[in-house]
Amino acid sequence: MIPLNIYLQETFDMGLSDPRAHQQMERSVIEYGNAIKDLVAANIFPGDMLWKNFGVTRNGKVVFYDYDEIEYLTDCNFRRVPTPRNEEEEMSGEVWYSVGPHDVFPETFGPFLLGNDAVRAVFMQHHGDLLDVAFWQSHKERIQAGHVYDVFPYDPERRFHHAAH
């Protein structure tokens, strides 16, 4: 397995003008978002979603392997960053609003994860919902209501198909 941050760097080193490199980058970013969504479906909040905490398998699947900061999704309090009340709060370099121990602000994930424009474009096209509090809150509410999500580890073209009799 190759850490995702190193895998992405290798694709950038090949040059994204190379169609193979661009395809590898695109697939890994899509798989990264899928891995997060699989964790969400299992009531797991990955905590630290940095690229280095995910790896690319030899089959191109992206998996999460940093379990020291996980917690139940249902224990998290997903919030939007409050609107600043004045110019001083808006220009502050410090967090000026209260943050509890289980508070999570999905809109703040972008600056840490999406510094590369090509990665940002792919991520936003396929997984932009991960930056929206509504995505996280709706999954939390469904899990609390008893809904169990089906998670399929294989792409549809690799799954067994049952013939109808």
BAMAR-954454 format. One line per field, with one value per residue (C-alpha): residue number from 1; residue in three letters; x, y negated, z. Coordinates in steps of 0.5 Angstrom, whole numbers, padded with zeros to 4 digits. Example, Ala and Ser with C-alpha at 12.3 -4.5 7.8 and 13.67 -1.06 7.14 Angstrom:
<rs>
nr: (1 | 2)
rest: (ala | ser)
xx: (0025 | 0027)
yy: (0009 | 0002)
zz: (0016 | 0014)
</rs>
This chain:
<rs>
nr: (1 | 2 | 3 | 4 | 5 | 6 | 7 | 8 | 9 | 10 | 11 | 12 | 13 | 14 | 15 | 16 | 17 | 18 | 19 | 20 | 21 | 22 | 23 | 24 | 25 | 26 | 27 | 28 | 29 | 30 | 31 | 32 | 33 | 34 | 35 | 36 | 37 | 38 | 39 | 40 | 41 | 42 | 43 | 44 | 45 | 46 | 47 | 48 | 49 | 50 | 51 | 52 | 53 | 54 | 55 | 56 | 57 | 58 | 59 | 60 | 61 | 62 | 63 | 64 | 65 | 66 | 67 | 68 | 69 | 70 | 71 | 72 | 73 | 74 | 75 | 76 | 77 | 78 | 79 | 80 | 81 | 82 | 83 | 84 | 85 | 86 | 87 | 88 | 89 | 90 | 91 | 92 | 93 | 94 | 95 | 96 | 97 | 98 | 99 | 100 | 101 | 102 | 103 | 104 | 105 | 106 | 107 | 108 | 109 | 110 | 111 | 112 | 113 | 114 | 115 | 116 | 117 | 118 | 119 | 120 | 121 | 122 | 123 | 124 | 125 | 126 | 127 | 128 | 129 | 130 | 131 | 132 | 133 | 134 | 135 | 136 | 137 | 138 | 139 | 140 | 141 | 142 | 143 | 144 | 145 | 146 | 147 | 148 | 149 | 150 | 151 | 152 | 153 | 154 | 155 | 156 | 157 | 158 | 159 | 160 | 161 | 162 | 163 | 164 | 165)
rest: (met | ile | pro | leu | asn | ile | tyr | leu | gln | glu | thr | phe | asp | met | gly | leu | ser | asp | pro | arg | ala | his | gln | gln | met | glu | arg | ser | val | ile | glu | tyr | gly | asn | ala | ile | lys | asp | leu | val | ala | ala | asn | ile | phe | pro | gly | asp | met | leu | trp | lys | asn | phe | gly | val | thr | arg | asn | gly | lys | val | val | phe | tyr | asp | tyr | asp | glu | ile | glu | tyr | leu | thr | asp | cys | asn | phe | arg | arg | val | pro | thr | pro | arg | asn | glu | glu | glu | glu | met | ser | gly | glu | val | trp | tyr | ser | val | gly | pro | his | asp | val | phe | pro | glu | thr | phe | gly | pro | phe | leu | leu | gly | asn | asp | ala | val | arg | ala | val | phe | met | gln | his | his | gly | asp | leu | leu | asp | val | ala | phe | trp | gln | ser | his | lys | glu | arg | ile | gln | ala | gly | his | val | tyr | asp | val | phe | pro | tyr | asp | pro | glu | arg | arg | phe | his | his | ala | ala | his)
xx: (0000 | 0002 | 0000 | -0005 | 0000 | 0006 | 0001 | -0001 | 0005 | 0008 | 0002 | 0004 | 0011 | 0009 | 0005 | -0002 | -0002 | 0000 | -0007 | -0005 | -0003 | -0009 | -0013 | -0009 | -0010 | -0018 | -0019 | -0015 | -0019 | -0026 | -0024 | -0021 | -0028 | -0031 | -0027 | -0030 | -0037 | -0036 | -0034 | -0039 | -0044 | -0041 | -0042 | -0035 | -0032 | -0025 | -0023 | -0016 | -0018 | -0011 | -0009 | -0003 | -0008 | -0011 | -0007 | -0008 | -0008 | -0005 | -0012 | -0013 | -0018 | -0016 | -0017 | -0017 | -0011 | -0011 | -0015 | -0013 | -0018 | -0024 | -0030 | -0038 | -0041 | -0047 | -0043 | -0040 | -0044 | -0044 | -0044 | -0043 | -0038 | -0042 | -0042 | -0038 | -0041 | -0036 | -0030 | -0026 | -0028 | -0028 | -0021 | -0019 | -0013 | -0016 | -0022 | -0027 | -0033 | -0034 | -0032 | -0034 | -0030 | -0034 | -0036 | -0034 | -0034 | -0034 | -0033 | -0026 | -0024 | -0023 | -0017 | -0013 | -0015 | -0016 | -0010 | -0008 | -0013 | -0014 | -0015 | -0020 | -0024 | -0025 | -0026 | -0032 | -0035 | -0035 | -0035 | -0037 | -0042 | -0037 | -0036 | -0043 | -0046 | -0052 | -0049 | -0046 | -0052 | -0057 | -0053 | -0052 | -0060 | -0061 | -0056 | -0060 | -0066 | -0064 | -0062 | -0057 | -0053 | -0050 | -0043 | -0040 | -0033 | -0032 | -0034 | -0040 | -0037 | -0033 | -0039 | -0042 | -0049 | -0055 | -0059 | -0067 | -0070)
yy: (0000 | -0007 | -0013 | -0017 | -0024 | -0020 | -0017 | -0024 | -0027 | -0022 | -0023 | -0030 | -0029 | -0025 | -0031 | -0032 | -0033 | -0026 | -0023 | -0017 | -0021 | -0025 | -0019 | -0016 | -0023 | -0023 | -0016 | -0016 | -0023 | -0019 | -0013 | -0018 | -0021 | -0014 | -0011 | -0017 | -0016 | -0008 | -0010 | -0015 | -0009 | -0005 | -0011 | -0012 | -0020 | -0019 | -0025 | -0027 | -0026 | -0029 | -0025 | -0022 | -0018 | -0014 | -0009 | -0006 | 0001 | 0005 | 0005 | -0002 | -0002 | -0008 | -0006 | -0009 | -0007 | -0012 | -0010 | -0014 | -0020 | -0016 | -0017 | -0015 | -0020 | -0020 | -0023 | -0029 | -0036 | -0038 | -0046 | -0051 | -0056 | -0062 | -0069 | -0074 | -0079 | -0085 | -0087 | -0085 | -0077 | -0077 | -0079 | -0075 | -0070 | -0066 | -0062 | -0067 | -0063 | -0057 | -0050 | -0044 | -0037 | -0034 | -0040 | -0039 | -0044 | -0041 | -0047 | -0048 | -0041 | -0045 | -0049 | -0043 | -0038 | -0042 | -0046 | -0043 | -0046 | -0039 | -0036 | -0041 | -0040 | -0033 | -0033 | -0038 | -0035 | -0028 | -0029 | -0037 | -0035 | -0033 | -0040 | -0041 | -0040 | -0038 | -0032 | -0030 | -0032 | -0028 | -0021 | -0022 | -0023 | -0017 | -0012 | -0015 | -0013 | -0006 | -0006 | -0001 | -0003 | 0002 | 0001 | 0005 | 0006 | 0007 | 0003 | 0005 | 0008 | 0013 | 0015 | 0022 | 0021 | 0026 | 0028 | 0028 | 0035)
zz: (0000 | -0002 | 0003 | -0001 | 0000 | -0003 | -0009 | -0011 | -0011 | -0015 | -0020 | -0020 | -0021 | -0028 | -0030 | -0030 | -0037 | -0038 | -0039 | -0035 | -0029 | -0029 | -0029 | -0023 | -0019 | -0021 | -0019 | -0012 | -0010 | -0012 | -0008 | -0002 | -0002 | -0003 | 0003 | 0008 | 0006 | 0007 | 0014 | 0015 | 0013 | 0019 | 0024 | 0024 | 0024 | 0021 | 0025 | 0021 | 0014 | 0012 | 0005 | 0009 | 0013 | 0007 | 0003 | -0004 | -0005 | -0011 | -0014 | -0013 | -0007 | -0002 | 0005 | 0012 | 0017 | 0022 | 0028 | 0033 | 0032 | 0030 | 0034 | 0033 | 0028 | 0032 | 0038 | 0033 | 0033 | 0026 | 0026 | 0021 | 0022 | 0025 | 0022 | 0025 | 0028 | 0027 | 0023 | 0029 | 0029 | 0022 | 0022 | 0028 | 0027 | 0032 | 0033 | 0036 | 0037 | 0042 | 0040 | 0044 | 0045 | 0039 | 0035 | 0028 | 0022 | 0015 | 0011 | 0014 | 0011 | 0004 | 0006 | 0009 | 0004 | -0003 | -0004 | -0011 | -0016 | -0020 | -0014 | -0012 | -0018 | -0018 | -0011 | -0011 | -0017 | -0014 | -0006 | -0005 | 0000 | 0005 | 0006 | 0008 | 0015 | 0012 | 0009 | 0016 | 0020 | 0015 | 0016 | 0023 | 0024 | 0019 | 0024 | 0030 | 0027 | 0026 | 0019 | 0017 | 0010 | 0005 | 0004 | -0002 | -0002 | -0010 | -0016 | -0019 | -0025 | -0020 | -0016 | -0017 | -0020 | -0018 | -0024 | -0023 | -0023)
</rs>
